[in-house]
Amino acid sequence: MAELAETYAGVPTTERGRGILLSGDPKSSSIAFCNGRSVVLLQLDRPIHLSVYGEHAYPVTVARFSPNGEWIASGDVSGVVRIWGVHGDRALKNEFRVLSGRIDDLQWSADGQRIVASGDGKGKSFVRAFMWDSGSNVGEFDGHSRRVLSCAFKPTRPFRIVTCGEDFLVNFYEGPPFRFKHSHREHSNFVNCVRYSPDGTKFITVSSDRKGIIYDGKTGEKMGELAAENGHKGSIYAVSWSPDSTRVLTVSADKSAKIWEISSTGEGKLQRTLSGLVGSGGINDMLVGCLWLNDHLLTVSLDGVINLFSASKPDMQPTSFSGHMKSVSSLTCLFQGGQKSIISSSYDGTIVRWIQGVGFEGKLKRKNNTQIKCFSAVGEEVVISGFDNKVWRHHLVCNELGDSEPIDVGSQPKDLNLALNSPEIALVLTDSSISILRGRNTVATINLRFSATASEVSPDGSKAVVGGQDGKLHVYRIHGTVISEDSVLEKHRGAITVIRFSSDGQFFASADANREAVVWNSRSLEVGLKNMLYHTARINCLAWSPDSKRVATGSLDSSVIVYELSKPASARVTIKGAHLGGVCGLAFVNVDSLVSAGEDACVRLWKLTLHS
């Protein structure tokens, strides 16, 4: 059997020019954020013990804890809101189509009975408030002419709802049932966020015009503004109140986060600008989200880096963690300086190092931060290709990839492989050729007579196996600068998707788009383990255990299967639902620990219990 030990989550999905609105549960110090079709529930005190909800059919845009912390309401780009349980099996309470377009924000009423949602829609349907159990409407929300970016529910009686959006308006509604009361046009640009203070006496709006305006919570009349002196120099994307309702945290496109004191008369005075934010100073360091949760001050940058400050000790260096925003396409384990680390990469060019028991260790820095199609790493050697004819070979030192000049291989690489015991040898596969690199020099090339789809090089660099669209495996001998075809193996009934040698070189495994895997003896070229036909969709990845006794397969069907060579394929260990959308990367950390990665941008560590 297999037990989930750790999860390293993806980061919040961000969009340039838009803020993201986070939610927190004060009782558990947990936050909720969205990545793709998933809602991630992260405990700030235990970031590797998180959970992921993946039942939405479309990308999720916002998620909010109920006042009692037992339920979450999450909305997606299709206008659907799902209400589900935080604990146990994530029981679905209800699902409603609230708007005809994307939902940008939603809020619970303080009694947990009503929800207001805002976003995009047809005509004037940009806001809707409804009962959480029946979905029945509890008001009419006229007054907006464009997308409504944020909404807020007054946390004390009498209830009020405030909305704001792209028409520069801040609208105030009384109820229930809620009716339009009046509107403000104090802002001269998009109004990105509105939030009520926990005591309900005030609410604040922040805008792309760099202003923050405070209003009376009961009447909706303007009280004051955040001081312009030492204020933000760019769009303010998000705001969050302190638990005692006396201060707010704001974040901006100017890459700064500021704490403001809010007086009883509604004037905002700058208390401090938070320092120590992690970043390179580029566009990706723009801050687009924030949350004040208990003693935690949370900021999120455009590239998804989460910085965690202490409100009681704001001068302390923040804790920072990050991950992937897009699906993880490759995964490997490296042993350096006596420590084993997990390296994952995604096609957007992000390469992340993880440490078992710790989680996020850092992103690998490189000068050419281009997209990644193929990735391979052994020891301190890293080989990368993008969507051009270039291969980049780097030397890895700590969390930095050394300078490298591109190697032009004449066609777009389809696969890259490094010899495990001789990592200076690299195999580069294109659609119609294979090339052998020693260091940065191309020492041998052979044109293929078939359409190639996958490749692998043996640990000692003496043999290469290339799979084709026709399902055949071609075995080649490598002698210095000469590549010669040795054998052709025919057993697969679909295009070959992945090939991997065992670490001792005695076996190699191959898998195809017809969901079958085969283990071969690399010397006799006979089948070593057959009938590995338990996936329900194409197999994307393979991994061998360090002792070469087990092989794992990951599939588009979202499952991982682990086989033991000494036992029939029927004695397998299956991990169902390992990754929403499919498994794209696998690697063994040790003989009984397996890491997987997938379309959900998560990396997961599994503890295996072997059959007796």
KEFI-667458 format. One line per 5 residues: their letters; for each residue y, x, z of C-alpha. Coordinates in pm, whole numbers, plus 50000, padded with zeros to 5 digits. Example, Ala and Ser with C-alpha at 12.3 -4.5 7.8 and 13.67 -1.06 7.14 Angstrom:
AS = 49550 51230 50780  49894 51367 50714
//
This chain:
MAELA = 50000 50000 50000  50365 50097 49970  50646 50040 50216  51016 50054 50136  51165 50328 50357
ETYAG = 51518 50380 50225  51754 50234 49966  52048 50422 49817  52269 50150 49676  52490 50136 49374
VPTTE = 52864 50116 49428  53093 49815 49380  53152 49729 49016  53518 49791 48938  53748 49728 48644
RGRGI = 54065 49913 48564  54374 49702 48627  54187 49464 48861  54129 49467 49233  53798 49394 49404
LLSGD = 53785 49174 49712  53537 49283 49980  53386 49079 50261  53267 49179 50606  53078 49035 50902
PKSSS = 53233 49149 51234  52918 49069 51431  52692 49311 51243  52956 49549 51099  52810 49471 50755
IAFCN = 52993 49448 50425  52904 49265 50106  52994 49388 49760  52878 49326 49405  52712 49551 49149
GRSVV = 52593 49393 48826  52375 49092 48908  52322 49214 49264  52494 49153 49597  52460 49454 49827
LLQLD = 52462 49400 50205  52544 49733 50369  52551 49811 50740  52832 50061 50789  52649 50225 51079
RPIHL = 52319 50256 50886  52407 50291 50516  52053 50370 50395  51907 50057 50561  52061 49799 50332
SVYGE = 51943 49496 50142  52008 49368 49792  52017 49007 49670  51946 48974 49300  51899 48606 49220
HAYPV = 52209 48551 49006  52152 48512 48633  52490 48667 48547  52701 48953 48689  52826 48871 49038
TVARF = 53199 48902 49106  53250 48810 49471  53046 48750 49788  53161 48620 50128  52994 48596 50470
SPNGE = 53015 48257 50639  53208 48252 50971  52884 48265 51173  52742 48548 50960  52426 48355 50874
WIASG = 52506 48261 50514  52665 48418 50209  52841 48242 49923  52847 48447 49603  53006 48366 49269
DVSGV = 52948 48506 48921  53109 48530 48579  52955 48199 48465  53133 48000 48738  52824 47947 48955
VRIWG = 52835 47977 49335  52508 48036 49521  52484 47988 49899  52195 48178 50057  52068 48307 50390
VHGDR = 52152 48656 50512  51826 48706 50700  51457 48667 50622  51359 48567 50271  51718 48496 50154
ALKNE = 51660 48121 50138  51879 47944 49883  52079 47666 50047  52260 47539 49738  52382 47630 49393
FRVLS = 52688 47473 49230  52872 47526 48903  53221 47537 49044  53436 47655 48751  53388 47682 48377
GRIDD = 53471 48055 48381  53457 48364 48600  53498 48328 48977  53739 48589 49115  53757 48493 49482
LQWSA = 53615 48248 49731  53668 48176 50100  53495 47974 50373  53678 47741 50608  53671 47848 50972
DGQRI = 53424 47570 51061  53188 47686 50786  53184 47342 50620  53403 47399 50314  53444 47665 50047
VASGD = 53736 47724 49813  53681 47921 49492  53930 48042 49233  53914 48218 48899  53919 48133 48530
GKGKS = 53858 47798 48369  53953 47550 48103  54269 47345 48117  54401 47344 48473  54067 47390 48648
FVRAF = 54130 47727 48812  54064 47630 49176  53809 47409 49345  53732 47332 49710  53402 47165 49801
MWDSG = 53163 47089 50087  52907 47367 50119  52610 47133 50164  52683 46860 49908  52924 47021 49661
SNVGE = 53158 46723 49677  53524 46797 49607  53773 46804 49894  54101 46809 49706  54297 46846 49383
FDGHS = 54452 47181 49293  54729 47144 49040  55008 47392 48983  54852 47694 48813  54867 47762 48441
RRVLS = 54667 48085 48424  54374 48256 48594  54384 48240 48975  54291 48581 49114  54271 48505 49486
CAFKP = 54255 48225 49740  54264 48197 50118  54163 47936 50377  54374 47906 50692  54136 48003 50977
TRPFR = 54285 47756 51227  54370 47389 51218  54556 47226 51055  54375 47367 50750  54571 47503 50457
IVTCG = 54473 47671 50130  54684 47929 49946  54619 48051 49590  54779 48312 49365  54722 48454 49021
EDFLV = 54830 48571 48677  55112 48315 48646  55301 48507 48923  55280 48197 49146  55176 48150 49509
NFYEG = 55072 47788 49564  55039 47615 49901  54808 47318 49963  54775 47090 50266  54468 46889 50363
PPFRF = 54188 46803 50369  54171 46643 50124  54392 46915 49982  54704 46834 49781  54971 47055 49630
KHSHR = 55264 47102 49867  55491 47364 49711  55497 47685 49511  55665 48025 49539  55765 48259 49260
EHSNF = 55872 48558 49467  55660 48800 49262  55742 48928 48914  55390 49030 48812  55026 48935 48872
VNCVR = 54965 48833 49233  54636 49010 49305  54538 48908 49657  54628 48662 49934  54492 48680 50288
YSPDG = 54551 48481 50608  54585 48662 50941  54290 48596 51175  54514 48393 51409  54636 48176 51120
TKFIT = 55008 48227 51193  55084 48417 50871  54951 48501 50529  55040 48785 50293  55036 48823 49916
VSSDR = 55034 49154 49726  55113 49201 49361  55129 49436 49067  55508 49433 49117  55440 49667 49417
KGIIY = 55556 49408 49669  55389 49252 49970  55535 48923 50096  55460 48753 50430  55469 48374 50473
DGKTG = 55440 48130 50760  55077 48023 50790  55145 47657 50867  55443 47573 50645  55398 47829 50369
EKMGE = 55763 47935 50385  55855 48298 50319  55917 48505 50632  55962 48865 50514  55836 49154 50302
LAAEN = 55671 49492 50333  55946 49751 50349  56027 49916 50015  56097 50250 50183  55793 50478 50148
GHKGS = 55610 50185 49994  55355 50185 49716  55455 50331 49378  55196 50134 49182  55026 49794 49168
IYAVS = 54894 49675 49504  54544 49544 49441  54416 49434 49782  54520 49369 50141  54330 49314 50466
WSPDS = 54446 49215 50817  54360 49388 51142  54150 49182 51387  54455 49135 51615  54674 49002 51329
TRVLT = 54948 49263 51390  54881 49504 51102  54761 49507 50744  54590 49763 50522  54695 49783 50156
VSADK = 54560 49988 49864  54726 50064 49534  54697 50212 49188  54912 50498 49321  54589 50622 49492
SAKIW = 54721 50561 49843  54617 50341 50135  54881 50233 50386  54883 50064 50726  55177 49833 50800
EISST = 55297 49680 51125  55381 49310 51083  55644 49183 51325  55653 48832 51468  55936 48755 51223
GEGKL = 55723 48858 50926  55876 49195 50840  55640 49477 50743  55712 49833 50856  55503 50128 50734
QRTLS = 55300 50276 51019  55111 50544 50830  54963 50648 50497  54596 50737 50528  54514 51095 50433
GLVGS = 54191 51270 50347  54083 51038 50066  53806 51201 49863  53876 51244 49494  53989 51473 49216
GGIND = 54335 51324 49169  54249 51156 48839  54264 50796 48721  53932 50719 48889  54094 50775 49229
MLVGC = 54308 50463 49199  54228 50243 49499  54122 49890 49404  53970 49742 49720  54001 49753 50099
LWLND = 53870 49590 50416  53962 49609 50785  53643 49533 50978  53643 49591 51354  53730 49962 51391
HLLTV = 53643 50038 51030  53905 50088 50759  53738 50074 50421  53885 50171 50083  53719 50164 49740
SLDGV = 53835 50369 49441  53804 50286 49072  53494 50505 49036  53330 50333 49334  53379 50595 49607
INLFS = 53388 50424 49947  53602 50596 50211  53547 50489 50570  53822 50557 50827  53838 50480 51198
ASKPD = 54125 50246 51288  54146 50394 51638  54138 50753 51505  54303 50728 51162  54377 51103 51150
MQPTS = 54007 51187 51142  53856 51285 50808  53695 50975 50655  53326 50938 50585  53270 50902 50212
FSGHM = 52974 50776 50019  52917 50674 49661  52644 50622 49403  52592 50474 49060  52790 50189 48910
KSVSS = 52567 50160 48601  52189 50155 48566  52010 50478 48657  51836 50624 48353  51664 50934 48490
LTCLF = 51540 51072 48820  51404 51406 48940  51346 51602 49262  51479 51955 49304  51395 52215 49567
QGGQK = 51688 52445 49643  51771 52663 49941  51480 52529 50142  51590 52168 50095  51449 51905 49863
SIISS = 51700 51671 49704  51681 51376 49467  51893 51390 49151  51970 51073 48954  52181 51021 48644
SYDGT = 52323 50720 48461  52440 50690 48102  52809 50674 48203  52792 51044 48294  52745 51014 48671
IVRWI = 52495 51254 48832  52429 51202 49204  52245 51410 49464  52062 51224 49745  51893 51362 50057
QGVGF = 51598 51185 50217  51701 51041 50553  52072 51093 50477  52145 50917 50150  52445 51012 49941
EGKLK = 52507 51388 49939  52755 51418 49654  52817 51386 49284  52741 51682 49060  53066 51804 48908
RKNNT = 53086 51915 48546  53376 51978 48314  53245 51777 48018  53200 51443 48191  53053 51278 47881
QIKCF = 52793 51002 47861  52432 51101 47924  52140 50997 47707  51878 51256 47806  51860 51454 48130
SAVGE = 51614 51710 48266  51633 51948 48561  51404 52209 48719  51518 52439 48998  51871 52548 48910
EVVIS = 51842 52467 48539  51991 52140 48409  51980 52026 48047  52184 51728 47926  52245 51556 47593
GFDNK = 52481 51275 47505  52516 51052 47201  52600 51333 46960  52408 51635 46829  52490 51850 47132
VWRHH = 52274 51982 47413  52441 52121 47725  52259 52373 47940  52400 52427 48289  52325 52640 48593
LVCNE = 52335 52430 48910  52508 52581 49216  52542 52349 49516  52699 52032 49372  52855 52191 49066
LGDSE = 52724 52249 48716  52841 52580 48573  53036 52616 48251  52836 52575 47934  52897 52583 47561
PIDVG = 52721 52308 47364  52413 52385 47155  52414 52197 46822  52059 52084 46737  52156 51909 46413
SQPKD = 52060 51556 46516  52087 51332 46820  51828 51434 47083  51580 51163 47180  51416 51354 47467
LNLAL = 51466 51675 47665  51205 51862 47869  51203 52179 48079  50888 52381 48152  50822 52342 48525
NSPEI = 50714 52703 48586  50932 52859 48315  51255 52653 48315  51423 52889 48068  51200 52715 47809
ALVLT = 51336 52379 47694  51189 52136 47442  51440 51930 47241  51310 51630 47046  51501 51455 46769
DSSIS = 51380 51174 46547  51227 51414 46297  51198 51759 46463  51121 51955 46779  51300 52272 46883
ILRGR = 51221 52530 47150  51512 52681 47342  51489 52998 47547  51806 53004 47745  52074 52905 47498
NTVAT = 51892 53036 47191  51686 52823 46955  51370 53029 46898  51156 52782 46704  51193 52455 46514
INLRF = 50943 52240 46329  51005 51930 46120  50788 51628 46195  50616 51403 45945  50648 51098 46168
SATAS = 50912 50913 46367  50908 51069 46715  50986 50872 47032  50890 51087 47335  50795 51445 47423
EVSPD = 50685 51678 47703  50624 52053 47745  50351 52197 47967  50447 52373 48293  50385 52719 48144
GSKAV = 50563 52638 47817  50259 52703 47599  50193 52347 47483  50399 52046 47372  50296 51686 47330
VGGQD = 50500 51455 47106  50454 51079 47081  50539 50870 46779  50646 50522 46684  50293 50475 46551
GKLHV = 50138 50525 46897  49980 50862 46814  50011 51173 47031  50056 51507 46854  49962 51818 47052
YRIHG = 50128 52148 46955  50066 52507 47053  50368 52725 47122  50330 53099 47050  50665 53274 47090
TVISE = 50859 53165 46782  50571 52975 46621  50486 52607 46677  50156 52484 46533  49995 52142 46548
DSVLE = 49665 52147 46736  49540 51787 46762  49629 51422 46711  49523 51173 46980  49481 50804 46900
KHRGA = 49438 50548 47175  49773 50376 47224  49855 50051 47045  50232 50072 47078  50517 50319 47038
ITVIR = 50495 50604 47291  50773 50570 47551  50709 50858 47793  50481 51161 47842  50450 51376 48155
FSSDG = 50235 51679 48248  50088 51712 48597  50238 51997 48799  49919 52206 48772  49907 52153 48395
QFFAS = 49550 52021 48395  49646 51667 48289  49916 51480 48108  49986 51109 48110  50131 50899 47830
ADANR = 50257 50541 47820  50363 50302 47550  50571 49996 47472  50252 49788 47476  50238 49833 47860
EAVVW = 49943 50074 47866  49920 50419 48026  49655 50686 47967  49573 51009 48154  49441 51296 47938
NSRSL = 49269 51622 48023  49505 51881 47874  49225 52127 47793  48953 51904 47650  49201 51635 47535
EVGLK = 48961 51370 47661  49068 51060 47850  49078 51130 48224  49174 50781 48346  49170 50470 48134
NMLYH = 49223 50094 48166  49572 50150 48310  49685 49819 48168  49839 49630 48460  50208 49608 48370
TARIN = 50339 49301 48188  50604 49482 47981  50680 49823 47833  50641 50128 48056  50966 50324 48088
CLAWS = 50878 50618 48312  50599 50828 48462  50572 51068 48756  50299 51294 48897  50247 51374 49264
PDSKR = 50290 51744 49359  49913 51782 49413  49842 51631 49067  49609 51371 49221  49826 51064 49160
VATGS = 50035 50928 48877  50294 50651 48900  50426 50426 48624  50749 50223 48616  50805 49930 48383
LDSSV = 51053 49689 48239  50865 49424 48439  51046 49563 48751  50725 49695 48913  50584 50038 48999
IVYEL = 50210 50111 48995  50049 50417 49157  49703 50531 49041  49467 50786 49197  49276 51002 48951
SKPAS = 48968 51007 49173  48943 50627 49171  48922 50363 48897  49248 50214 48773  49165 49890 48951
ARVTI = 49217 50070 49288  49589 50086 49221  49889 50038 49451  50145 49797 49304  50508 49769 49411
KGAHL = 50637 49440 49273  51007 49376 49223  51101 49739 49282  51420 49708 49077  51600 49408 48933
GGVCG = 51606 49441 48554  51339 49708 48531  51237 50053 48658  51386 50345 48460  51312 50654 48670
LAFVN = 51035 50783 48899  50974 51104 49096  50753 51211 49385  50932 51369 49683  50596 51470 49832
VDSLV = 50237 51351 49811  50307 51027 49999  50674 50959 49917  50791 50820 49584  51144 50752 49465
SAGED = 51232 50499 49197  51550 50400 49017  51642 50122 48782  51874 49881 48609  52017 49763 48942
ACVRL = 52187 50106 48997  51981 50158 49315  51751 50444 49413  51465 50353 49650  51227 50567 49855
WKLTL = 50874 50433 49911  50616 50550 50164  50264 50533 50021  49952 50462 50224  49659 50605 50031
HS = 49321 50438 49993  49046 50578 50209
//
